[in-house]
Amino acid sequence: MIICLANAKGGQGKSTAAIHLAAYFQKLAPTLLIDSDHVRASLAWARTGKLPFDVVDENEQEVAMRKKRYDHLILDTPGSIEPHGLKDLAKGCELMIIPAIPEAIAMDGLAWTLHHLRDTKADVRVLLNRVRHNRPREASDLRSALAGMQAQVFATEIPDLAAFDKAAAFGVPVYEVHDQRAAKAWDAFEALGEEITHGR
């Protein structure tokens, strides 16, 4: 399966989602994460060599795929991307995930991204990311706004937990972190993975 994570607005947790989706799919079959974001956050995460899957940049992608067969490709795309680039990405993937933090400031970038994808035939779905437990109305308001835009939204929501920051600092998936909420953090991505693969 080829999954792209994209959003015209940066800071939406795209790389964290890419890392953990790759971790989920690696449990099913060999998975490659391709980091084409200018910040290279996924590659930085992988620098420790403790991730269970391979991570390369777009320049190393072809060589990596010649050396090894991968059943799943996860693409961490640039935060600032032109409309034609966004549409090209949509054509080349089976699922495009738009991570979005439920906050008013993120809505413009999300609306722009969805606007430029509306004429594509791609499977585009929004992921409510870094959802704060003490601000449930923000998530429900965003869901309502997205429903008005006829956007597809995952039922699964990813909580805003410090365990993800610890995972990035140690260069591991969140299930390897010693944190009382690490299990909850990983459970959310397992639920997302199951929703993608089984429609639950």
Secondary structure, 3 states (H helix, E strand, C coil): CEEEECCCCCCCCHHHHHHHHHHHHHCCCCEEEEECCCCCHHHHHHCCCCCCCEEEECCCHHHHHHHCCCCEEEEECCCCCCHHHHHHHHHHCCEEEEEECCCHHHHHHHHHHHHHHCCCCCCEEEEEEEECCCCHHHHHHHHHHHHHCCCEEEEEEEECCHHHHHHHHHCCCHHHCCCCCHHHHHHHHHHHHHHHHHCC
